[in-house]
């Protein structure tokens, strides 16, 4: 294949394409963002100035020294009356003593009944030893 250094006869030389030239443009979103940023910076500046002003020392007048001292008013409510009260321990002690008395009476009744039974057995000529005693079972405690 032949190589033509100056190009093919009758054919114009190839030009390289020209790049696109960007033109400056302004978006409304950019403008709103700039306004918002400026407002935010101004607000921060105002807040920092207010905080700095609050931190400054402001002395108050010494009028307190010349005023009359505070005197509380007397209460309009009647005084509290202390009434008698019952402690729970006293109530429980009373109930416990009643329970102990009931237990004692019950035990005495059982003893009287046993005595009557043994007396009646002697009366009929039978001995109390004839009766078989109740076996007491020892329980093994498993651990």
C-alpha positions in Angstrom: 0.0 0.0 0.0 1.4 3.3 -0.9 2.2 6.0 1.7 1.3 9.6 0.9 3.1 12.0 3.1 1.4 15.2 1.9 -2.0 13.5 1.7 -4.1 12.2 -1.1 -4.3 14.5 -4.1 -7.5 16.4 -4.3 -8.6 15.5 -0.7 -8.5 18.3 1.9 -6.5 17.8 5.1 -8.4 16.5 8.1 -8.9 19.1 10.9 -9.0 18.0 14.5 -12.4 18.7 16.2 -12.6 21.8 18.3 -13.5 21.2 22.0 -16.7 22.7 23.4 -16.2 26.0 25.1 -18.2 26.2 28.3 -20.0 29.4 29.1 -20.5 30.5 32.6 -24.0 30.1 34.0 -25.7 30.9 37.3 -28.1 28.5 39.0 -30.8 29.7 41.3 -30.0 26.9 43.8 -26.4 28.2 44.0 -27.7 31.7 44.7 -30.1 30.4 47.4 -27.3 28.4 49.0 -25.1 31.5 49.2 -27.8 33.5 50.8 -28.6 30.8 53.3 -24.9 30.4 54.1 -24.5 34.2 54.7 -27.6 34.2 57.0 -26.2 31.2 59.0 -22.8 32.9 59.4 -24.6 36.1 60.6 -26.7 34.1 63.1 -23.6 32.4 64.5 -21.9 35.7 64.9 -24.9 37.2 66.7 -25.1 34.2 69.0 -21.4 34.3 69.9 -21.8 38.1 70.7 -24.8 37.4 72.9 -22.9 34.6 74.7 -19.9 36.9 75.2 -22.1 39.6 76.6 -23.8 37.2 79.0 -20.4 36.0 80.3 -19.5 39.5 81.3 -19.8 40.3 85.0 -22.6 42.7 85.9 -22.7 43.8 89.5 -26.1 44.4 91.2 -26.9 47.3 93.4 -26.5 46.8 97.2 -30.1 47.7 98.1 -30.4 44.5 100.1 -28.2 46.0 102.9 -30.7 48.8 103.4 -33.9 46.9 103.2 -35.7 45.2 106.1 -34.9 41.6 106.7 -37.2 38.8 105.6 -39.8 37.9 108.3 -42.0 34.8 107.6 -45.7 35.2 108.2 -47.4 33.1 110.9 -49.4 30.2 109.6 -53.2 30.5 109.5 -53.6 26.7 109.8 -54.5 25.2 113.2 -51.8 23.4 115.1 -51.5 19.7 114.6 -53.2 17.6 117.3 -51.3 14.4 118.2 -53.7 11.6 118.7 -53.0 8.1 120.2 -51.7 5.5 117.8 -51.2 1.8 118.0 -48.0 0.2 116.8 -48.2 -2.9 114.7 -45.9 -4.8 117.1 -48.3 -4.2 120.0 -51.2 -5.4 117.9 -49.3 -8.5 116.9 -48.2 -9.2 120.5 -51.9 -9.1 121.6 -52.9 -11.5 118.8 -50.0 -13.8 119.7 -51.0 -13.9 123.4 -54.6 -14.8 122.4 -53.3 -17.6 120.2 -51.0 -18.9 123.0 -54.0 -19.0 125.3 -56.1 -20.9 122.8 -53.2 -23.4 122.3 -52.9 -23.9 126.1 -56.7 -24.4 126.5 -56.6 -26.9 123.6 -53.7 -28.8 125.1 -55.5 -28.9 128.5 -58.6 -30.3 126.8 -56.5 -33.0 125.2 -54.9 -33.9 128.5 -58.3 -34.0 130.2 -59.7 -36.3 127.5 -56.6 -38.7 127.8 -57.1 -38.7 131.6 -60.8 -39.6 131.3 -59.9 -42.4 128.8 -57.2 -43.8 131.1 -59.5 -43.5 134.2 -62.3 -45.3 132.4 -60.0 -48.1 131.4 -58.9 -48.5 135.0 -62.5 -48.4 136.1 -63.4 -51.4 133.9 -60.3 -53.3 135.2 -58.2 -52.9 132.1 -54.8 -51.4 132.3 -53.7 -48.5 130.2 -50.6 -50.5 129.2 -52.7 -52.8 127.2 -53.2 -50.1 124.6 -50.5 -50.1 122.0 -48.4 -46.9 121.8 -48.2 -45.1 118.6 -45.1 -45.8 116.7 -42.9 -42.8 116.1 -41.4 -42.9 112.6 -38.0 -41.4 112.1 -37.7 -39.8 108.8 -34.4 -39.8 107.0 -33.4 -36.4 105.7 -32.0 -36.8 102.2 -29.5 -34.2 101.2 
